[in-house]
Amino acid sequence: MVILATITDQGRVGGGFGRADRVAVAHLQAEGGFAVEEIDVGWDAKHDQHADGLHHAMIAKFLKEQAVDKVVTGHMGGGMAQMLASMKIQVVEAEGPLDEVLHAAAETHSGR
């Protein structure tokens, strides 16, 4: 399972999804831990540079490349939520320490 979480400036899960500057891509390991890579995506700067459809397409491409199963974020707009639902990516709205939020999200995984 691959979980993508939006990361705030304080290194916590939260903020808005489509305007995230940084994300953590976490791969669940067999022993129950995570291999986490933090990536500067710059979606905040790119958000207003493109029409919604192009911005959403850019994010969809990134999610597919990373094989994301679940997104954890502080909040998300309706259009983005619809796009992720159409991609069969589960969305969880949560905030808090990255490790705690990832473990809680993994426990509620319902599969693809």
C-alpha positions as CSV (number, residue, x, y, z in Angstrom):
1,M,0.0,0.0,0.0
2,V,1.2,3.5,-0.9
3,I,-0.1,6.5,1.1
4,L,0.5,10.1,0.1
5,A,0.3,12.7,2.8
6,T,0.5,16.5,2.5
7,I,3.1,17.9,4.8
8,T,3.0,21.4,6.4
9,D,6.0,23.6,7.1
10,Q,6.1,22.1,10.6
11,G,6.5,18.6,9.1
12,R,3.0,17.5,10.2
13,V,0.2,16.1,8.0
14,G,-2.3,18.8,7.2
15,G,-3.0,21.7,4.9
16,G,-4.7,21.7,1.6
17,F,-4.1,18.9,-1.0
18,G,-4.2,20.8,-4.3
19,R,-2.0,23.6,-2.8
20,A,0.5,21.4,-1.1
21,D,4.2,22.4,-1.3
22,R,5.5,19.2,0.0
23,V,4.2,15.6,0.3
24,A,5.3,12.4,1.9
25,V,5.0,9.2,-0.1
26,A,4.9,6.3,2.3
27,H,5.2,2.6,1.3
28,L,3.9,0.2,3.9
29,Q,6.5,-2.5,4.7
30,A,5.8,-6.1,5.5
31,E,6.9,-5.6,9.1
32,G,4.3,-2.8,9.5
33,G,6.6,0.2,9.2
34,F,6.9,2.7,6.4
35,A,9.5,3.7,3.9
36,V,8.9,7.4,3.5
37,E,10.1,9.8,0.9
38,E,9.4,13.5,1.2
39,I,9.0,15.3,-2.1
40,D,8.8,19.0,-2.9
41,V,5.9,19.1,-5.4
42,G,5.2,22.8,-5.5
43,W,1.5,22.4,-6.2
44,D,0.9,25.6,-4.2
45,A,2.9,27.7,-6.7
46,K,1.5,25.8,-9.7
47,H,-2.1,26.0,-8.5
48,D,-3.0,29.4,-10.0
49,Q,-0.8,29.0,-13.1
50,H,-3.1,26.6,-14.8
51,A,-6.8,26.0,-15.3
52,D,-8.2,23.5,-12.8
53,G,-8.3,20.7,-15.4
54,L,-4.6,21.0,-16.1
55,H,-3.7,21.3,-12.4
56,H,-5.7,18.2,-11.6
57,A,-4.2,16.3,-14.5
58,M,-0.7,17.1,-13.3
59,I,-1.5,15.8,-9.9
60,A,-3.3,12.7,-11.3
61,K,-0.2,11.9,-13.3
62,F,2.0,12.2,-10.2
63,L,-0.4,10.0,-8.2
64,K,-0.3,7.3,-10.9
65,E,3.5,7.4,-11.2
66,Q,3.7,6.9,-7.4
67,A,1.0,4.1,-7.4
68,V,-0.8,5.9,-4.6
69,D,-3.7,4.0,-3.0
70,K,-4.7,6.5,-0.3
71,V,-4.3,10.3,0.2
72,V,-4.2,11.8,3.7
73,T,-4.6,15.6,3.9
74,G,-6.0,18.4,6.0
75,H,-8.7,19.3,3.4
76,M,-9.5,19.0,-0.3
77,G,-11.8,20.8,-2.7
78,G,-14.8,19.0,-4.3
79,G,-13.3,18.8,-7.8
80,M,-10.1,17.2,-6.5
81,A,-12.1,14.8,-4.3
82,Q,-14.2,13.7,-7.4
83,M,-11.0,13.2,-9.4
84,L,-9.5,11.0,-6.7
85,A,-12.7,9.0,-6.3
86,S,-12.7,8.4,-10.1
87,M,-9.1,7.1,-9.7
88,K,-10.3,4.8,-6.9
89,I,-7.9,6.5,-4.5
90,Q,-9.3,6.7,-0.9
91,V,-9.1,10.1,0.8
92,V,-8.8,10.6,4.5
93,E,-8.9,14.1,6.1
94,A,-6.6,14.1,9.0
95,E,-3.9,16.3,10.7
96,G,-1.2,15.4,13.1
97,P,2.3,13.9,13.4
98,L,3.2,12.0,10.1
99,D,4.0,8.7,11.7
100,E,0.7,8.6,13.8
101,V,-1.4,9.6,10.8
102,L,0.2,7.1,8.5
103,H,-0.4,4.2,10.9
104,A,-4.0,5.2,11.5
105,A,-4.6,5.5,7.7
106,A,-3.0,2.1,7.1
107,E,-5.3,0.5,9.7
108,T,-8.4,1.7,7.9
109,H,-7.2,0.6,4.4
110,S,-10.0,-1.0,2.5
111,G,-8.1,-2.0,-0.6
112,R,-8.3,-0.7,-4.1
